[in-house]
Amino acid sequence: MDATSSTLNEIDEAREKEDLKKLEAVFFVAGRFLNMQELISLTDINPIILEELIEKLEEKYDEDDSAIEIVEKNKMWKMDVKPAYHGIINKLAGGKSEFSKAEQETLAIIAYKQPIKQSVIIKIRGNKAYDHIKKFEDLELIKKKRIGHTHELSLSDDFYDYFAFQDTDKKYAENPVQMNHENL
């Protein structure tokens, strides 16, 4: 084997490893069955290569004696916890989410209307919103700026990191109208 073919093999192996990580990340975040078209769309990987990568992920989890598995059903796949561990995860799944529904709604209004006066949020959401805002501030998800007798609220950079938004998502959150026009 000459240096050129050796280099090409290394490049192919590196690309495969990166594609495998990309696919694994998609499965991890999706948390549901995905068909081949969705996988192609989310990973931008050729379908023939995707099928090979899915098999490699299945083997990886089997070989590693992992609690995770790739489940296939009607040409759809998802990452899941092996049945032996369902009892453990059911304890977590039955628990509370990180934010209450009311907190989620308050944060959604701030995200959509930012910058928005705290007094407007309180009028919309009621006095409980003070607690929500305090929690978001403690988690550094929002920025507060004094404006007269109230505060102006907007999302912090930590918000985008916390919810794993990418730069384009941040741009859309700052200007949701732009997203609607670009997606038409």
N, C-alpha and C positions, 0 to 999 in steps of 0.2 A: 504494500500500500504506500503510495507516495504522499508527500506532505499536503498536497492539494486535497486529495480524497479524505485524508485524516482530518483536515480542517473542516471540510464539508460535513463529515460525520459528527464532529463536535458541535457545529452550528445546528444540525438537525436534532441532536440530543438536547441541546439547550432550548431550542424552540419547543420540542415535545414537553420538556419539563415545565416550561412556562405555560404552555397550553393546558397541561394537566392541572396546574395550580389555578388557572383561570376557570376551568370547568368546575373544579372543586369549590371555588369561591361562589360560583353561581348556584351550585346545588345547596351549599350551606345557607346562603341568604334566602333563596327562594322558599324553602320549607314546604314545597308542594311538588306534585308531578309536573314535569315539563316535557313537551313533545319535541321532536327533532327540530322543527321549524323555530320554536322558541329558543332552543339551545344554540342553533346557528345564529339567530338574531342577537342573542346576548353575548356570545363568545366570538363571533366572526371567524369560526373555525369550519373548515370543510366537513360535510356530513360523513364522509368515509373515515376521515381522521377522528371525528367525534365518536363514532362507534368504537373505534380502537381504544380511544382514551377512556370511554365509559368502562370497557372491559378491564383496562389497566387499573382504574380506580377500584372496581369490584375486587380484583385480585389483591390490590394493595391493602384494602381493609380486611380481607380474609387472611393474608399473610401476616399482617401486623397483629392479628388476633384482637382487632379493634371492637369497640362497642358500636361503631358506626358501620352502616352498610349502604350500598346503592340498591334500591328496589326498582324492578322493572315491571310494568303492567301495561299491556296493550300498546307497546311501542312508546311508552312514556316512562321517565325515570325521575327518581328523587333520592335525596340523601335522607336516611332515617336512622333511628336508634334501633339496634337489634332487639327483638321481642324480649329477650332475657332481662333487659334493662328498662322495660316499659313501666314497671312499678316505681322505679326511682324518678323517672321523668314526669310521671303523672302527678307526683307531689309538687313538682315545680309548675307544671302546666296548670294546675288547679289554683295556683297562688295568684296574688295580685300583680297587675302590670306595674311598671315603674311609675307611671302617672295615671291618676284617676281620669275617668272620662271627662269630668269637668275641667281638670287641669289641661288635658289634651285640647279641649275646645278653646280654652283661654289662650294657650300657646299658638293654636292655629290662627286665631284672630290677629294676634300680634304679628305672626309671620306674614299673613296675607295683607294686612293694612299698614305695616311698618313704613315709616315711623308713625306711631299712634300715641296720643296722650293717655296717660294712665287713667285720668278721669273719665275718658270715653270708654275704656275697658270696664271700669267699675260700673258705669251706667248700663253697659251691655250685659255684663256677666254678674253684677251684684257684688256685695261686700266680700264674699268668699274669694274673689279674684285678688284681693290684697295678699292673701296667703299664697295663692298660686304664683303671683309675681315675685314674692319674697323667695319662694322655692327656686324659681327660675334664675333669680339673681344670685342666690347661694351657689347654684350649680354653674353659674357664669354662662347661662344660655342666652341671656338678654343683656342689653346695655340700657342704663337709665341716665337720662340727662335732665337736669332741673330746667323747667320752663315755667316761669311765674310761680303759681301756687301748685303746680302739678309736675309730673315727670313725663318726658318723651321716651317711649320704649321702642327699641329695635333689637333685632337679632345680633348676637355677637358672633365673632368668628368661631368661637368654641361650639356654638349651636351646630354649625355645618360639620365640624369634626365629630361631635357627639352623635349626630344622626347619620354620619358617614356620607354626607352629600359631597359631590364633586364640584369643581369650580363652575361648570355649566349650570348645575342645580342651584348654586348660590346666586348666579346671575338671574335665573328665573324667579327665585324666591324674592329677590330685590325688585323685580319687575315682572309680575305674573302676566301682565298684558302682552309683553314681548313673547312669552312662551306660547300664548294662544295664537298669536299671529305667525310665529315661526312654524308651528305645528299644523297649520291649516293646509 
